[in-house]
Amino acid sequence: MASASAREVTPLPKYKLVFLGDQSVGKTSIISRFMYDKFDNSYQATIGIDFLSKTMYLEDRTVRLQLWDTAGQERFRSLIPSYIRDSSVAVIVYDVSSRASFENSAKWVAQVKAERGGDVIIALVGNKMDLDGREVSVQEGEQKAKDEGVMFIETSAKAGFNVKVLFRKIAAALPGLETPRRAEGEDLVEVKLTGQPAESKSSCC
């Protein structure tokens, strides 16, 4: 009789998510909120490319998300196409208090489409929705996403609002997902739509 250790384990499907956008729009903060449920008030620009991996359990499916955090500075732009080419998802972030970052999001979408064609999920994310001094309305973001044929959501990495919902929407849209058994010892993230955000009141950033 086969031992318990010989049980067949279905490998988790892996999906590469690349985060794109101008400098200081909150790409790293969104990832940090999802990974560790925390927000760092001290800003440090990403140097080059950072990589993190997380197993995500979503109702009827378990997936391994590989999160690639790219630098927004111009001097690192030459590195980015190679990370886009084999990605499953491109998350393009702009700052709702910066119209320039919103207008530049069109260039990021165009670059992703040039590298991947239609074989990629694109999510347009308006971050820092809790800030005063909004320069980009929700309606503008929705219209831009509709024009580009991509997903849209607004988030606040600082308040923790809509970040898990963003990843839930992405996971639900991933192609070819099966329902493998949870592997013992995996670092799972429960993502549910119930309950209130960590801070629903406006603060900053």
C-alpha positions in Angstrom: 0.0 0.0 0.0 1.3 3.4 -0.9 2.5 5.5 2.0 1.1 9.0 2.8 4.3 10.5 1.7 3.8 9.0 -1.8 0.5 10.8 -2.3 0.3 12.5 -5.6 0.6 16.3 -5.3 -0.6 18.5 -8.1 1.9 21.3 -8.8 0.5 24.7 -8.2 0.0 26.7 -11.4 2.4 29.7 -11.4 1.6 33.1 -12.9 4.0 36.1 -13.4 2.6 39.5 -12.5 4.7 42.5 -13.5 4.0 45.9 -11.9 4.5 48.9 -14.0 4.1 52.6 -13.7 5.9 55.9 -13.0 8.1 56.5 -10.0 6.4 56.9 -6.6 2.9 55.8 -7.7 2.8 53.1 -5.1 3.7 49.8 -6.9 5.9 48.6 -4.0 3.3 49.7 -1.4 0.5 47.7 -3.1 2.7 44.6 -3.2 3.8 45.1 0.5 0.2 45.6 1.6 -0.8 42.3 -0.2 2.2 40.3 1.0 2.5 41.5 4.6 -0.5 43.6 5.2 1.6 46.6 6.1 2.5 50.0 4.8 5.9 51.7 5.1 5.7 55.5 5.5 9.3 55.9 4.5 9.6 56.1 0.7 12.4 54.2 -0.9 12.6 53.9 -4.7 12.8 50.4 -6.1 16.3 49.8 -7.7 16.0 47.7 -10.8 13.6 44.8 -10.3 12.4 43.2 -7.1 10.8 39.7 -7.0 8.4 38.2 -4.4 6.3 35.0 -4.5 3.1 34.2 -2.7 0.7 31.3 -2.7 -2.9 32.5 -2.9 -6.0 30.5 -2.0 -9.1 31.8 -3.7 -12.3 29.8 -2.9 -12.0 27.0 -5.5 -8.4 27.5 -6.6 -4.9 27.8 -5.4 -2.2 29.6 -7.4 1.4 30.7 -7.0 1.7 34.4 -7.9 5.2 35.7 -8.8 5.2 39.4 -8.3 7.8 41.5 -10.2 8.2 45.0 -8.9 9.8 47.3 -11.5 11.5 50.6 -10.9 9.8 53.7 -12.3 12.9 55.7 -13.0 13.9 56.3 -16.6 17.3 54.8 -16.2 15.8 51.4 -15.6 13.3 51.4 -18.5 15.6 49.2 -20.7 15.2 46.3 -18.3 11.4 46.2 -18.3 10.6 44.7 -21.8 12.3 41.4 -20.9 10.1 41.1 -17.8 6.9 41.9 -19.7 7.5 39.3 -22.4 6.8 36.2 -20.3 4.3 37.7 -17.9 0.7 36.5 -17.4 -0.5 39.8 -15.9 0.6 43.4 -16.2 -0.5 45.7 -13.3 -0.2 49.3 -14.4 -0.4 51.7 -11.5 -0.9 55.5 -11.5 -1.4 58.0 -8.7 -4.9 59.5 -8.6 -3.3 62.8 -7.3 -0.9 63.0 -10.3 -2.4 63.6 -13.7 1.0 63.1 -15.3 1.2 59.5 -14.0 -2.3 58.8 -15.3 -1.5 60.2 -18.8 1.7 58.1 -18.8 -0.3 54.9 -18.0 -1.3 54.9 -21.7 2.4 54.4 -22.6 2.8 51.5 -20.2 -0.3 49.9 -21.7 1.0 50.3 -25.2 4.3 48.8 -24.2 2.7 45.8 -22.7 0.5 45.3 -25.8 3.6 45.7 -28.0 5.4 43.0 -26.1 2.6 40.6 -25.4 -0.2 41.4 -27.8 -3.5 40.1 -26.5 -2.0 37.2 -24.6 -1.9 39.0 -21.2 -4.2 40.3 -18.6 -3.8 44.1 -18.0 -5.1 45.8 -14.8 -5.1 49.6 -14.6 -4.9 50.6 -11.0 -5.5 54.1 -9.6 -3.7 54.2 -6.3 -3.7 56.7 -3.3 -7.4 57.1 -3.5 -7.4 58.3 0.1 -5.4 61.4 -0.7 -6.8 64.9 -0.8 -6.1 66.8 -4.0 -7.3 64.2 -6.5 -6.4 65.1 -10.1 -8.0 62.0 -11.8 -11.6 61.1 -11.3 -12.9 57.6 -11.0 -14.9 58.1 -14.2 -11.7 59.0 -16.1 -10.0 55.9 -14.9 -13.0 53.7 -15.8 -13.2 55.3 -19.3 -9.4 54.9 -19.9 -9.7 51.2 -19.0 -12.8 50.8 -21.2 -11.0 52.4 -24.1 -8.0 50.2 -23.7 -10.0 47.0 -23.0 -8.4 46.4 -19.6 -9.5 45.8 -16.0 -9.8 48.8 -13.6 -9.8 49.4 -9.9 -8.8 52.1 -7.5 -6.8 51.3 -4.3 -5.2 52.8 -1.3 -2.1 50.9 -0.2 -1.9 52.9 2.9 -5.4 52.3 4.1 -5.5 48.8 2.7 -8.5 49.5 0.7 -9.2 47.3 -2.4 -5.7 45.8 -2.5 -6.9 42.2 -1.8 -9.9 42.8 -4.1 -7.4 43.7 -6.9 -5.6 40.4 -6.5 -8.9 38.6 -6.2 -10.0 40.1 -9.6 -6.7 39.2 -11.2 -6.8 35.6 -9.9 -10.3 35.1 -11.1 -9.3 36.2 -14.6 -6.3 34.0 -14.9 -6.7 31.4 -17.7 -6.6 27.6 -17.5 -6.8 27.3 -13.7 -7.6 24.0 -12.2 -8.4 23.2 -8.6 -5.4 21.5 -7.1 -5.4 20.3 -3.5 -3.8 22.7 -1.0 -0.2 21.6 -0.3 0.6 21.3 3.4 2.9 24.0 4.7 2.1 26.5 2.0 2.0 30.2 2.9 -1.6 30.9 2.0 -3.4 34.2 1.7 -7.1 34.2 2.3 -8.8 36.7 0.1 -12.4 37.5 0.8 -14.7 40.3 0.0 -16.3 40.3 3.4 -15.6 42.9 6.1 -14.3 46.4 6.0 -11.0 47.7 4.7 -8.2 48.2 7.3 -8.9 51.9 7.3 -12.0 53.2 5.5 -11.5 56.8 6.6 -9.3 59.2 4.6 -5.8 59.6 5.9 -3.0 60.3 3.4 -0.8 58.6 0.8 
